[in-house]
Amino acid sequence: MRSLACLALAIAGLSLAGLGADAQEEVPPPKVSWSFAGPFGTFDRAAAQRGFQIYEEVCSRCHSMNLLHYGDLGPDGPGGGIGYSEAQVKAFASTKQVTDGPNDAGEMFQRPGRPSDKFVAPFPNEKAARAALNGALPPDQSLIIKARPDGPDYVYGILTGYKDPPPPGVKITEGRYYNEYFPGHQIAMPPPLAGNDVTYADGTKATLDQEAKDIVTFLTWASEPTMEVRKYTGVKVIVFLVFMTGLLFGAKRKIWADVH
């Protein structure tokens, strides 16, 4: 099953074997120019929507996002969502079946999802997830970007860092794959993306690089949907403090003019 389930396992850290000490040195992830980076960065809504499409069609087979509600995607969500209208959010949610209840008979029942519902998890519980994935437990992806200080670059590197065949002289343990940016370079997950994994609704060509950037943008938004509000507030505070500093300095000069 091709999915991003293994991505979270890689971030959580899998055991390493079969490489020499030199080969196990960590390689810094590639530096990618992100629209959301820096004090004035903002989320690319089109990229975030494409990333949500990848999550829906690929990642959600194994990964939950328990901290997100469908309504977060729309204009009423924190930070204004990722550009979907209320009607679109209702349509997304309605395609899901949500366990609710109990009803008057004391029984749980299934109903179509609502914007107020959390993202529907792929498995009902941890044991079901492990049983379906040979003992592995795919971590929730709501905050996966926060797992490392260089989270966006690291996740992008893992998604694009597979090499087949591996470099000359590198022996790969059976059941593992060479990844340039994974610590130790041996990773248990097969390549989760290969390019053309989805057909983008906006017509964008789904190359591996494009898919990796889009899912990282969506996951970064999911980890901090109010980032733009925080940055905008910070800029206003700085402007106010600069203005007040100038005003107080001018007042001080005027008050102490006779003394000096």
C-alpha positions in Angstrom: 0.0 0.0 0.0 1.6 3.2 -1.1 0.9 6.0 1.4 2.6 8.4 3.7 2.1 6.1 6.6 5.8 5.2 6.5 6.8 8.9 6.4 5.7 9.3 10.0 7.5 6.1 11.0 10.6 7.5 9.5 10.3 10.7 11.4 9.6 8.8 14.6 12.9 6.9 14.0 13.4 3.3 12.8 16.3 1.0 13.7 19.4 1.2 11.5 21.6 -1.6 10.3 24.1 -2.6 7.7 25.9 0.7 7.2 29.4 1.8 8.3 30.0 4.7 10.6 30.7 7.1 7.8 27.5 6.2 6.0 25.4 6.8 9.1 26.4 10.5 9.3 23.3 12.6 9.0 23.0 14.7 5.9 21.3 18.1 6.3 18.0 18.2 4.4 17.8 20.3 1.2 16.9 24.0 1.7 13.7 24.7 0.0 12.2 28.2 -0.6 8.8 28.1 1.2 6.2 30.7 0.8 5.5 30.5 4.5 9.1 31.0 5.6 10.3 34.2 7.2 8.5 36.9 9.2 6.3 37.9 6.3 5.7 34.5 4.9 2.2 33.3 4.0 0.7 30.0 3.0 0.3 29.3 -0.7 -3.4 28.4 -0.7 -3.3 26.6 -4.0 -0.4 24.4 -2.8 -2.1 23.7 0.5 -5.3 22.6 -1.4 -3.2 20.3 -3.6 -1.5 19.0 -0.4 -4.9 18.3 1.1 -5.8 16.4 -2.0 -2.7 14.2 -1.6 -3.6 13.6 2.1 -7.2 12.6 1.1 -6.1 10.3 -1.7 -2.9 8.9 -0.3 -2.1 9.6 3.3 -5.5 9.2 4.9 -5.5 5.5 4.1 -3.2 5.1 7.1 -2.8 8.4 8.9 -5.1 10.3 11.1 -5.2 14.1 11.7 -7.1 14.2 14.9 -6.5 17.8 15.7 -8.2 19.1 12.5 -11.9 19.6 11.8 -13.3 19.7 8.3 -14.5 23.2 9.1 -10.9 24.3 9.6 -10.4 24.1 5.8 -12.9 26.8 5.1 -13.3 30.6 5.7 -14.5 30.0 9.3 -11.4 28.0 10.2 -8.5 29.4 12.2 -6.5 31.8 10.1 -9.1 31.6 7.3 -8.5 28.0 6.3 -6.9 27.1 3.0 -9.3 28.9 0.7 -12.2 26.5 0.5 -15.8 27.9 0.6 -18.4 26.8 3.1 -20.1 24.8 0.4 -16.9 23.0 -0.5 -16.2 22.1 3.1 -19.7 20.7 3.6 -19.2 18.6 0.5 -15.8 17.2 1.7 -17.3 16.4 5.1 -20.4 14.8 3.7 -18.4 12.2 1.8 -17.2 10.7 5.2 -19.1 8.4 7.5 -18.9 9.4 11.1 -19.8 7.3 14.1 -22.4 9.1 16.3 -24.8 8.3 19.1 -26.2 6.7 21.0 -29.6 7.0 19.5 -32.9 6.5 21.3 -32.3 2.7 21.2 -28.9 3.2 22.9 -27.0 2.2 19.8 -24.2 4.0 17.9 -24.9 4.8 14.3 -23.2 6.1 11.1 -24.1 9.5 9.6 -22.6 11.8 6.9 -19.8 14.0 8.2 -20.3 17.7 9.1 -17.9 20.6 9.1 -17.8 20.4 12.9 -16.5 16.9 12.8 -12.8 16.0 13.2 -11.1 14.4 10.3 -12.2 10.7 10.2 -9.4 8.4 11.2 -8.5 5.4 9.0 -8.6 2.9 11.9 -11.0 2.8 14.8 -8.2 2.2 17.4 -4.5 1.5 17.8 -4.8 -2.2 17.7 -6.7 -2.2 14.4 -4.0 0.0 12.9 -1.2 -2.3 14.0 -3.1 -5.3 12.8 -3.5 -3.8 9.4 0.1 -2.6 9.1 2.2 -5.5 10.4 2.6 -4.0 13.8 3.4 -0.5 12.8 1.4 2.4 14.2 1.3 5.4 11.9 1.5 8.6 14.0 -1.1 11.3 13.7 0.0 13.9 11.1 -1.5 17.0 12.7 1.8 18.2 14.1 4.3 16.0 12.2 6.1 19.1 10.8 6.8 20.1 14.4 8.8 16.9 15.0 12.1 18.5 14.0 13.3 22.2 14.0 13.8 21.9 10.2 10.5 20.1 9.8 9.4 21.3 6.3 12.8 20.7 4.8 13.3 17.4 6.5 9.9 16.0 5.4 10.6 17.2 1.9 14.0 15.6 2.0 12.6 12.2 3.1 10.0 12.2 0.4 12.5 13.0 -2.4 15.7 11.4 -1.0 15.3 7.9 -2.1 18.1 6.5 -4.4 17.7 3.2 -6.3 20.3 1.8 -6.7 22.1 3.1 -3.6 25.6 4.7 -3.9 28.4 2.3 -4.8 29.7 0.4 -1.8 26.6 0.9 0.3 24.9 -2.4 1.4 21.2 -2.1 2.2 19.6 -4.5 4.7 16.8 -6.6 3.3 13.5 -4.8 3.6 15.0 -1.4 3.8 15.6 1.4 1.3 18.4 3.9 0.8 17.4 7.5 1.6 19.9 10.3 1.4 18.4 12.4 4.2 17.2 9.8 6.7 19.7 9.4 9.6 21.8 6.3 8.8 20.3 6.3 5.2 18.5 3.0 5.7 14.7 3.4 6.0 12.0 0.8 6.3 9.4 2.6 4.4 9.2 2.3 0.6 9.1 5.5 -1.4 5.7 7.0 -0.5 5.4 9.2 -3.5 6.7 8.6 -7.0 5.0 11.4 -9.0 1.7 11.1 -10.8 0.2 9.7 -7.6 -2.8 12.0 -7.9 -4.5 14.0 -10.7 -4.6 17.5 -9.4 -7.9 19.2 -9.6 -6.3 22.5 -10.8 -4.4 20.8 -13.6 -0.9 21.2 -12.1 1.5 18.5 -13.2 2.0 16.0 -10.3 5.8 15.5 -10.3 7.5 14.1 -7.3 8.9 17.5 -6.4 5.5 19.2 -6.8 3.7 16.6 -4.7 6.4 16.7 -1.9 6.2 20.5 -1.8 2.4 20.5 -1.7 2.0 17.9 1.0 4.6 19.7 3.1 2.7 23.0 2.7 -0.5 21.4 3.8 1.1 19.7 6.8 2.8 22.9 7.8 -0.5 24.7 7.7 -2.1 21.9 9.7 0.6 22.3 12.4 -0.1 26.0 12.8 -3.1 27.3 10.9 -3.0 30.7 12.7 0.6 31.4 11.6 -0.3 34.3 9.3 -2.4 35.9 12.1 0.6 35.6 14.4 3.0 37.1 12.0 0.6 39.9 11.1 0.1 40.7 14.8 3.8 40.7 15.4 4.4 43.2 12.6 1.7 45.5 14.0 3.3 45.3 17.4 6.7 46.1 16.1 5.4 49.1 14.1 3.6 50.4 17.2 6.7 50.0 19.3 8.9 51.9 16.8 6.3 54.7 16.7 6.1 54.9 20.4 9.9 54.9 20.7 10.1 57.8 18.4 7.3 59.7 20.2 8.8 59.2 23.6 12.2 60.2 22.4 10.8 63.4 20.9 9.0 64.1 24.2 12.1 63.5 26.2 14.1 65.9 24.0 11.4 68.6 24.4 11.1 68.1 28.2 14.8 68.2 28.8 15.7 70.8 26.2 16.3 73.6 28.8 18.5 71.3 31.0 20.8 70.4 28.0 
